[in-house]
């Protein structure tokens, strides 16, 4: 139960309860899964602006020799300028994905990162062990994180913090708002325009209430967050990727900087470069079921009576108006339009491989 004493609470826990959220356990935290219903919250985020509490995520700064950090991930951190942000992958020595994370340089100083909640302790321990004395990791446990997402997020931000509204997709910076020290990036996990706002924990409630006082903004729970990211074709760590999956298999080659490929200086480089050359045995794909039955995680994918893959994320896509899914299939079957069958409740149901995203991305690029 979400009121289990063993669960941690974000700084906005009391606000969620006040707003009538249904609280559930997630990554060791009591988190809101919905307020007014997943469908309504999903549609509001697609048409106006939704506010998500993502304070369970891990936040940290890295100082010192940045080459020690770069050696663990797929981004070219030396090329990351002030005010820029990159999506990158933390790899193990075999090239498997330990986590996906955002790294930014909000100013001309240290790097700032946001990692997944379920991975933050293992991520930070791995980084510290590999950094040695070369670099220092400073966990920011005193900060909360809010995500403002949707086509009206930009106009809401323009009224709240006009300078932050000047950011474009994958830019970040530090901003002051009524005495609050904010780190804001223009990015998000819904496929929509939006911002992620890091704020000191004791100021999170004030900021959230200020945002929710705008008629365009409503609180959104984890249920709609999942359906939004699935329609956007975005991976959920521990489901669509894990330490057994490489960036090539996960269709995330774009997160591997060209300069890093040329230098072959990232973890698991030999395996990953071999997969780039010869092709992997399996690949992450989008899937469109042919009827109204959603295919959930773990559903077998079948062709000609043979199991050829598995669904890793699936559900109903409110914007699409039908079920959508992602999963892994043999690479020779990973072509859009390829007919497959999904074993849903013991019955083979028609489906086909599809391009992602299922709903078009609407990031603000200026």
RALINDA-V495451 format. One record per pair of residues at least 4 apart in sequence whose ideal C-beta (glycine too) atoms are under 6 Angstrom apart, sorted by the first residue. I is the first residue (numbers start at 1). J is the second residue. D is the distance in whole Angstrom. If there is no record, write none. Layout:
I,J,D / I,J,D
//
This chain:
2,23,3 / 2,24,5 / 2,25,6 / 2,30,4 / 7,25,6 / 7,29,6 / 7,30,4 / 8,28,6 / 8,29,5 / 9,13,4 / 9,30,6 / 10,53,6 / 10,55,4 / 10,56,6 / 11,144,5 / 11,201,4 / 11,204,4 / 12,16,6 / 12,53,5 / 12,204,6 / 12,208,6 / 15,205,6 / 15,208,6 / 16,21,4 / 16,32,4 / 19,35,6 / 19,219,6 / 21,32,3 / 21,35,5 / 22,33,5 / 22,34,5 / 23,30,5 / 23,32,6 / 24,33,5 / 26,31,4 / 27,56,6 / 27,117,4 / 27,118,4 / 29,56,4 / 31,222,6 / 32,221,4 / 33,221,5 / 33,222,5 / 33,223,5 / 34,38,5 / 34,221,4 / 34,223,5 / 35,219,5 / 35,221,6 / 36,40,5 / 38,42,6 / 38,223,4 / 38,224,5 / 39,318,5 / 41,220,5 / 41,224,4 / 42,224,4 / 42,227,5 / 42,228,6 / 42,318,5 / 43,318,6 / 44,48,5 / 44,50,6 / 44,218,5 / 45,50,4 / 45,149,6 / 45,150,5 / 45,190,6 / 45,220,6 / 45,228,6 / 46,319,6 / 48,150,5 / 48,152,5 / 48,216,5 / 49,150,4 / 49,152,4 / 49,153,5 / 49,156,5 / 49,216,5 / 49,217,5 / 50,149,5 / 50,150,5 / 50,220,4 / 51,148,6 / 51,211,5 / 51,217,5 / 51,219,5 / 52,147,4 / 52,220,5 / 52,225,6 / 54,145,5 / 54,147,5 / 55,144,4 / 55,145,5 / 56,117,4 / 57,114,5 / 57,117,5 / 57,145,5 / 58,115,4 / 58,120,3 / 59,114,6 / 59,140,4 / 59,143,5 / 60,113,5 / 60,137,6 / 60,139,5 / 60,140,6 / 61,110,5 / 61,112,5 / 61,138,5 / 62,69,5 / 62,111,4 / 62,135,6 / 62,137,6 / 63,110,5 / 63,136,5 / 64,134,6 / 64,135,4 / 64,136,5 / 65,134,4 / 65,135,5 / 66,70,6 / 66,77,5 / 68,131,5 / 68,134,4 / 68,135,4 / 69,135,6 / 70,77,4 / 72,90,6 / 72,130,6 / 73,88,5 / 73,90,6 / 74,88,5 / 74,89,5 / 74,255,5 / 74,256,4 / 74,266,6 / 75,86,5 / 75,88,4 / 75,257,6 / 76,257,4 / 76,259,5 / 76,260,6 / 80,84,5 / 80,86,6 / 80,105,5 / 82,105,5 / 82,107,6 / 82,108,4 / 83,171,5 / 83,173,5 / 85,102,6 / 85,104,4 / 85,170,5 / 85,172,5 / 85,185,5 / 86,103,5 / 87,102,6 / 87,255,6 / 88,103,6 / 88,255,6 / 89,97,5 / 89,100,5 / 89,247,6 / 89,255,5 / 90,98,4 / 90,99,5 / 91,95,6 / 91,267,4 / 91,268,5 / 92,96,5 / 92,98,5 / 92,243,6 / 93,267,5 / 94,268,5 / 95,246,5 / 95,268,2 / 95,271,4 / 95,272,5 / 96,243,4 / 96,244,6 / 97,241,5 / 97,245,6 / 98,243,6 / 99,115,6 / 99,116,5 / 99,119,4 / 99,123,5 / 99,237,6 / 100,237,6 / 101,113,6 / 101,115,5 / 102,114,5 / 103,111,6 / 103,113,5 / 104,112,5 / 104,172,4 / 104,185,6 / 105,111,6 / 106,112,6 / 106,172,5 / 106,173,5 / 106,174,5 / 106,183,5 / 107,174,6 / 115,119,6 / 115,120,5 / 115,123,5 / 116,237,5 / 119,123,5 / 124,137,6 / 127,131,6 / 127,137,5 / 128,137,6 / 131,135,4 / 142,201,5 / 143,198,5 / 143,200,6 / 144,199,5 / 144,201,5 / 144,204,4 / 145,198,5 / 146,197,5 / 147,188,6 / 147,196,5 / 148,153,5 / 148,194,6 / 148,195,5 / 149,153,6 / 149,188,5 / 149,190,4 / 149,192,5 / 149,194,4 / 150,192,5 / 152,156,6 / 152,216,5 / 153,193,5 / 153,194,5 / 154,165,6 / 154,193,6 / 154,364,6 / 156,214,6 / 156,216,6 / 156,217,6 / 157,161,6 / 157,164,5 / 157,165,4 / 157,195,6 / 158,162,6 / 158,165,4 / 161,175,5 / 161,177,5 / 163,175,6 / 164,175,5 / 164,184,5 / 167,171,4 / 167,186,4 / 168,364,6 / 168,365,6 / 168,366,4 / 169,186,5 / 169,363,4 / 169,364,6 / 169,365,5 / 170,187,6 / 171,186,6 / 172,185,4 / 174,183,6 / 175,182,5 / 175,184,6 / 177,182,6 / 180,199,6 / 180,203,5 / 182,197,6 / 182,199,6 / 183,198,4 / 184,195,6 / 184,197,5 / 185,196,5 / 186,195,6 / 187,196,6 / 188,194,4 / 189,229,5 / 190,228,4 / 191,232,3 / 191,357,6 / 191,359,6 / 191,361,5 / 192,362,5 / 193,362,6 / 193,364,4 / 199,203,5 / 199,204,5 / 199,207,5 / 203,207,6 / 211,217,5 / 212,217,6 / 220,224,5 / 224,228,6 / 227,315,6 / 229,234,4 / 230,313,5 / 231,317,5 / 231,319,5 / 231,358,5 / 231,359,4 / 232,357,5 / 233,356,3 / 233,357,4 / 235,240,4 / 235,241,5 / 236,240,5 / 236,313,6 / 238,242,6 / 239,312,5 / 239,313,5 / 240,312,5 / 240,313,6 / 240,326,6 / 241,245,5 / 241,250,5 / 245,249,5 / 245,250,5 / 246,272,5 / 247,252,4 / 247,253,6 / 247,256,5 / 248,253,6 / 248,272,6 / 248,275,4 / 248,276,6 / 248,280,5 / 249,280,5 / 249,282,6 / 249,283,6 / 250,284,5 / 251,284,5 / 256,261,6 / 260,266,5 / 264,269,4 / 268,272,5 / 269,273,6 / 275,280,5 / 279,331,5 / 280,331,6 / 282,328,5 / 282,330,6 / 283,331,5 / 283,334,4 / 284,328,6 / 285,329,6 / 285,334,5 / 285,353,5 / 286,326,6 / 286,354,4 / 286,355,6 / 286,356,4 / 287,325,4 / 287,327,6 / 287,351,6 / 288,352,6 / 288,354,4 / 289,295,6 / 289,323,4 / 289,351,5 / 290,350,4 / 290,351,5 / 291,349,6 / 293,344,5 / 293,349,6 / 294,314,6 / 294,315,5 / 294,316,5 / 294,323,4 / 295,299,4 / 295,311,5 / 295,314,4 / 295,325,5 / 295,342,4 / 295,344,6 / 296,314,5 / 297,311,6 / 297,312,6 / 299,311,4 / 299,342,5 / 300,307,5 / 300,343,4 / 301,308,6 / 301,309,4 / 301,327,6 / 301,329,6 / 301,340,5 / 302,307,6 / 302,341,5 / 302,343,6 / 303,308,5 / 303,340,6 / 308,329,5 / 308,330,5 / 308,333,6 / 309,327,6 / 309,328,5 / 309,329,4 / 310,327,6 / 311,325,5 / 311,327,4 / 312,326,6 / 312,327,5 / 313,326,5 / 314,325,3 / 316,323,5 / 317,324,4 / 317,358,6 / 319,359,5 / 320,324,6 / 320,358,5 / 324,358,5 / 329,333,5 / 329,334,6 / 333,338,5 / 336,353,6 / 336,354,6 / 336,355,5 / 337,352,6 / 338,353,4 / 339,352,5 / 340,351,5 / 341,348,4 / 342,349,5 / 342,351,5 / 343,348,6 / 344,349,5 / 357,361,6
//
